[in-house]
Amino acid sequence: MESIQEVISSNLVKIRKKRGLSLDKVARLSGVSKAMLAQIENGKSNPTVTTLWKIANGLQVSFSTFLKESEKTPIEKININLLTPVIDDDRNYLVYSLYPYHPDKKFEIFTVDLKPGFSHTSEKHLGEEYVLMQRGKLTIDIQGEKFSLTTNDTIKFTSNIEHSYINHSEEMVRFYILIFYPE
């Protein structure tokens, strides 16, 4: 099993070369510096969630396109304890890619851990977002409207609008995100 850095690096290089894009062009499309893109491609930098979203939006691909490993099996069992998360700048928002995007399925699934007392503002992105609570209490702010979710609650919204995840509690919050990419 490849490290998450190797997987991200390999996928970014593959996408960029397949489209005939230079690092300069990807930097302009994504707003991520050429130097950072080069570090990611060379496996010298583990990008944050925010950085990956910027690159995904700039290249018009799903977030998990960068997290897909090349091998596929018909039956796949995943243990989250064996996955390496993508971590945001503040190290309080951890994203585990469970089922990366596949064009035939048009969705991807993540598990997210949000540490107590912290929040994460998501980049606007393509698709419809489905949030399913596993444990804890989460507040989601969608364009200024706040929604409280607890264990077994779900919410759906279009993710091309401003949205934030907030953990006001003193315990770790865990939730699943399914992002569906309609035609």
N, C-alpha and C positions, 0 to 999 in steps of 0.2 A: 504494500500500500504506500503510495507516494505521500509526501508531506503536503499540507495545504498550500504552502508556498510554491512547491513544484507544480502542483495542479493549476494554480492560478497563473503562474508564469507561462506554462505550456499553452493554456487556453488563450491567454491574451496574445501571445505570439502567433498562434494559429489563426485567430480571427483577423488580426492586423495584416498578416501576410496574404491570407485568402482574399482580402478586400483590396490589397495593393496599397495600403496606407503607410505613410511614414510615421515615425514617432511624433514629429511636429504636427501632422494632421490630426492624430489622435489627441494630442494635447489641446489643440484648438477646439475639437469637437466636445471634449469632456471637461475642460477647465482644470485638468490635472497636469502638472508640469512635466515637460519632456524628461527631466532628470528623474522624477519619481517613477514615471512609466518605464524608463530604462532599468531602474533598480528592481521594479516588480518583475519585468521580463527576465532579468538576470538572476532572479531568486534571491536578491539581497535585501528585499523589503517585503514585509508581510503587511499588505494594505489594510486600512481600516474599513469598516462597513460603509462609511460615508464616501471614502475614496472609490470603493468598488461600485457603489451606486452611481457616482458621477461618470465613471468609465462606461458602465452598462447603459446609462441614459445617452451618453455621447455616441456610442456605437449602436444604439437601438437594439440591445439584446437584453435578455433576462439577467437578473442578478446571479442566479446559480449557473449560468453559462460558464462562469469562471471557476466553478467549484466541481464540475463534472469530471470524474475520472474516466479514462478511456474504456475500461472493461465493463461489460454489461452481463448480468446474469438474470435468468428468467424469474428466479425467486431470490429476494434480497431481504435479509434480516439485518437490522441495524441496532447497535448498542451505542447510545449517545455518549457513554463513558469512554468509548474508543475514538470518538470524533474530536478533531481540533476545531474550536470555534474561530470565527472571524470576530475580532473584538474592536469596539469603537475607541476613539481617541481617549476617552476618559476611563476606559477599561471596566466600565460598569454595565455594558450592554453586550451580551455575547450571543452570537447567532450560529446555530448548528444546522448545516444543510443536510436534511434527511433524504429528500427526493428532489434532485436537481431538475431543472426544466428540460423537457423533451418536446420537440415540435409536434409530435403526434398526440401528446397528452395536453399540451397548452397550459400546464400549471407547474408549480414548484412548492415544496413544503419545507418549512424551517421550524426548529424549536428555538425559542428565545428565552434567555435568562436576563432579568433586569434586577440589579442589586438594590437593596433597601435604600430609600431616600433619594433615588436618582431618576433621571428622565433621559429620553432619547428622542430627538426630532428627526424624523425620516425625511430623506430627500423625496421630492415628488417623483413618482415613477409610473411606468405603464401598468395597466391591469386593474383587476378588482381584488381587494384584499379581504380575506376572511380570517378573523382572529378568534381562536378557540382557547379559552382559559383552561390550564391544567390545575394550577394552584396559586393561591394568593389573591391579592386585590390590586387591580390595575385601573388607572384612569387613562382614557384615550381622549386626547383633544384633537378634534377634527374641525379645522378652520374656526377655532374659538368655541365650539360646542363640546362640552365635556360629557363623557360617558363612563360610568363606573361598571367594571366587570369583576365578578368573583368566580370562584371555581364552578366550572360547567357552563358559564355564560359564553355567548358568541356574539360577534358583530361583523357586519359586512359593509364595505364602503369602496368608492372609487379612489384609487391610490394616487391619482394625478393631482391631488390637492394636499395642502399642508396638513400634516398629522404628527402627533407626538405621543409617546408612551411614557406614563408617569407612575412611579412606585412611591406613594406617600407612606407606605407601611414600614415596619421594622423587620420584614422577612423577605427573602428572595421570592420574586414572582417568576413563574414559568408559564409560557403560553406558546401556542402553535400559530404560525402564519401560513396560510395557503394563498398563493397569488395565482390568479387565473388570468391568462392572456387571451382575451377573445380576438377574433379575426380583426 
